[in-house]
Amino acid sequence: MGSELIPKNIQLPAHIASRVNQPSALAAAMAGGISSGEAVPKIGIKASRFRIQEDGEEILLDDITLNTIVVGANPKISKVFYSGTWSADADAEAPDCYSLDGIRPDNSVQNPVNDACATCPNNAWGSKIVDDKELKACADKKRLAIVPADDPEGTIYLLEVTPAALKNLNKYQKELSSRGIPVDVCKTLVSFDPDASFPKLVFQFGGFLEEEVMEQVALLYGSEEVLRITGEDRGVAEPIPEEEEEVVEEEEEPVKTGGFGKKKATPKKAAEPEEEVEEEEPAKTGGFGKKKATPAKTKPATKPATKPAAKPKGAVKPSTTAKAEDAISDDAQSLSDEIEGLLGDDFDG
């Protein structure tokens, strides 16, 4: 028997081809309740810095603001409980109990604290005291699936919004809703609250999605991969060990990375005949640390100078077409000013 579970060059019968890459209730039932042992790619926060946590490695990002697109969100509040005291020097461990829907412990939890989250003593205010503040020993979190705004077809990452930042996320969503703008069509800037003494996320409007990008991310909403990231596909998504917000660590030296730790090569454009090519500008850093080279600027070939045509005698009145174009330009500027006024200081066209 070979080492391959499924042959690489397997031939699909015609009557099977239509069933490939389609949802399967049986496959989902087989995977349900079984821990895969693989953590989902995640954007972690520690010491007010973003870190990629993927394939057992952690990469510190240079960026302190991430330009993201939210492609999924678990409608339920997830819960995570650790019985011991978290330490930056301690080895990462799985939580003692957790829930992806905030209703009951996940099926993979071997020794659940309680059979229901609502009546669990660790879910009560005051079950944890930090700096004389009454908190919950079992922390509430919101699981978001995000992609880089400049690489919407790249890796989908989990971003867990911690208890202190839930109000900021809710405020951002309400501001968009009050203007009738769905988050589906927006870029979302994620950064840290500079006034907080611990890592606390803030969310801001980062501009509207281009039409092509909207078509790309529309394929992600409700997809199997997104549901796995948000934890809605129960039994597959594994929570990452919690990082306590109250602990502030020393800053680490940034690790130079590409977007989400991956570098993307940008092909150079060949100079067109009879065109002078200027020297390429230094590469700029895009969202999520991705390096993008600025396209080279070109100058058109010099053309022989021509004498301007002689003007006819007598004043010439502006044509009706020119007046109409001026009116359209004024209307477009007024509309732009109106949108900027609605979105306030956070508007980034």
N, C-alpha and C positions, 0 to 999 in steps of 0.2 A: 504493500500500500504506500503510495507516494505521500510526501509531506504536505502537498497542497490539499486544502479542504474542498476547493472547487477548481477545476481545470481553468487555466487562463484562456485557452482558445475554444471555450465551449460554444457549440453551435445551437442557436435558439430555433426551435420549430416554429413554423409560421403561426400556429394557433396559440403560442405562448408569447410571442413578441408584443402583443397588445397589453399584456399583463405586467410587463417589466416597467419598473419605475413608477408603479401605482401603489397607493396606500393599501395595506393589508391588515385587516383586523386580527387575523391569526398570528401574523408576525409580531404585532404589538402585544398580543396576549402572551406569546412566548417570552418576550423580553421583559414584561411587567414584573416588578418585584425583585429582579436580579440586578445586583450592583455590578456595573461594568468595570469599576476600579479605575476609570479614566475620568479625570476632572475636565470640565469644559474650559475652553480658553477664557481668561478673565482679565479685566482691568482692575487691579487692586489699588488700594490707597493706603499709604503709610507715611508718617512724617510729612504730610501735605505734599506728597509726590505721587505721580501715577506710575504704576508698574505693571508690565505684562507678565502674567502668570500662565505659562503654557508648557506642556510636555515636561513638567517637573522642574522647569527653570523659571527664574524671575529676572526680568530686565527692567532697569530703571530708565524711564523716558525723560528726555530733555524738556519736553513740553509741559507747561503748567496749566495750559488750557487745551482741551481737546475739542476739535470741530467734528461733531458726530451727526449721525442720522439714527434716530430711534426706530428700529424695525420690529420690535416686539416688547410686550410687557405682561407679566403675570398679573391678572386682575385681582388675585388674592395676595395678602401680605404673608410672606414666608416668615418662619421663626427658627432661631438657632440657639441652642443651649449648651454651654460648657460648664461642667461642675467645678473644674479647677480654675486657678488664677492664671490668666494669660500672661506670657512673658515673651519678650522679643528673642531671648536666647533659647527658649524651649523649642524642641522639635515640633513641627506641624503635626497636629493630631486631628482626627475626625471628631465632630461634635458628639456629645453624649446623647443628644436628642435633637431632632429637627423636623420641621413640617414645611412642605412646599405650598400648602393651601391654607395654613393657619387654622385648620379645623381639627386635624388629628395627626399624630406622628406618622412619618413615612413608614411604609411597609419594610424598608430595609433596616430600620432602627431595631437593634436586638433587645435592648432593655428600655422601652419607653418609660418616661417618668409618670405619665398619666395617659389614659386612653382618649382624652379629649383636651384640646388646647384651652377651651373656654374655662374649664374647671381646674386647670393645672396650677399648683401653687407658684411655680416659677414664672407664670404669665401674669401674676398680680403685681401691681405697683407697690414698691417697697420691698420686694423680694431680693433686691440688690441695692446697696447704698454706696454711692461714690461721692466724696466731697460733700457729705451731708445732704445729697440729693437722692430722692427715692426713684429708682429705676426698676425695670423688669430684668430678672435674671435671664429670661428667655427673650432675646432681642428681636424686635420687628424689623424686617427688611423688605425692600421692593426690588424685584429682579427685572432688569431691563436688558434687552438684546440690542446691541449697537454695532454700527460699522463706521469706518472713517468716512467723512464726507467726500474726501478726494479719492477714495477707493471703495465705492459701494459694492463692488463685486468681490471684495476681499474677505478675510476671515471675520466671522461674526463673534463678538465678544460679550461676555456677561459683565454687567455693571450692577453691583449691589448698592442700592441707596440705603444708607444706615439711618437709624432712628432720628438723629439730629438734623438730617438733611431732608427728611420726608416733607416737612412744611415748605421748604424751598421748591421741591419738585411740584407739590400741589399748587403753590402760588404761580409757578411758571405755566402750568397747564391751564389754570383759571384765567390768567391774563390772555392766553391765546384764545380760549373759548369765548371770552367776553367780546373779542373782535371777530368771532366766527371763523377763526383760522385753525384748521386741524393740524396737529403735530406731524401728521403724515407728509405734509408738503414743506416742512421746515428743516433747516439745519439747526442743531442744538449745541450751543457752546457749554461745555462742562468745565468748571474751574473750582478753586478753593476759596472759601470765605476768608479774606485777609484779616478779619477782626476776631476770628475764632481761635482759641488756644489749642484746638485739636483739629484733625482733618474733617472739614465740613464742606460738602459739595454745594455749589450754586449752579443754576441753570439759566441760560439766556438765549434769546432768539439770535440765530446766526445767519439769517437770510433765507430766501426761498430756494427750493430745489429746481435745477434745470429740468426741462421736459424729458431729456434722455435719461437723467438720473431717476426721475420719478418712475419711468417705465422699468428700470432695473430693480429698484427696491420694491416695487409692487409685487414682484415674484417672490419676495421673501416673507411678506406678511402671512402668517398662519402656516408657514412651511414647517416640515418635520424638524429641520435643523434649528429654527427659531424656537419652536416649542420645547426642544431639548434644552436650549440655553436658558429659557425662562423657567423651566421646571414644570410646565404644563403637561409635558409628556412624562408622567410620573414613572419613577423607577429607573430612569436613564440619567437624568441630570443629577450630579453629585455636588453638594455644597462645598465650598472651599473653606478651610479653617478660618475662623473669625479673627479679625485684627481689631483689638480694642481701640476705640476712639480716644480714650483718655490718656493713652501713652504717647508721648512725643519723643521721638528718637533723634539722634544727631543726623545731620544731613550727610548723604553719601555722594561721592563723586558721580556725576551723570555718565551713563554709558551711551556712547554714540550708537544710535540705531537707525534703521529705516522705519517705515510705517509699521507700527505694531511689531517692531523688531526685525522687519524684513526690508532689504534694500531693493529698490526697483530701478533697473537701468533704463535710461531714456535715450533712444536712438538719436544720433546726430543727423541733422538735415544737410544734404549736399547743397552747395551753392549753385544757384541757377546761372546759366551763361549770361555774360554781360552784366553781372550784378556784383557789387562789392559787399562782402560779408564782414560784419564787425565781430570783434572778439566776444565769445560767449560769456555772459555774466555768471558770477558764482552761483552754485546750486542753492536754492532756497528750501527751507524745511516746511513741508506741508503738514496737515493735520495728522495726529497720532505718530509723529516722528518720521513720516515718509519723506524721502528726499526726492525732489522734483527739479530737473534742470530747466532754467528759463530758456525758451526758444530763442535762437539767434535772430537778431534783427537784420533786415536787409535794406539796402538802399537801391532804388531803381537806377538803371543805367542813365548816364547824362544824355539828354537829347539836345539836338541843335536848337539854339534859341530862335524863336520866331517872333516876328513883329506883330504886335497886337493889331487886330482889325480896326480900321478907321471907324470912328463913331459917326453915325448919321447926324446930320444937322437937326437941331431942334431937340427939346427934351422928350424923353421916352417915358411914358407912364408905366408903372408896374403892371404886369399881366395879372389876370384873375387867378391863374394857377399859382403864381408866387404868393398872392395874398392868402390863398387857401392853405398853402404849406406853412406859412407863418402862423396861422390860426391853429393848425394841428400841433405845431411845435409848442405853442403856448399852452394848449390843453394838456399835452403830455407832461409838461413841467408842472402844471397845477396838480395833476393826478399824483405825480411823484412826491410833491410836497405834502399832499394830503395823506398818503400812506406813511411817509416818514413821521408826520405829526401823530398819526394813530399809534405807531409802534414805539414812539418815544426815543429815548437815548440808546436803547438796545438795538435799534434798527441798523442792519448792516447790509446794504444793497449789494 
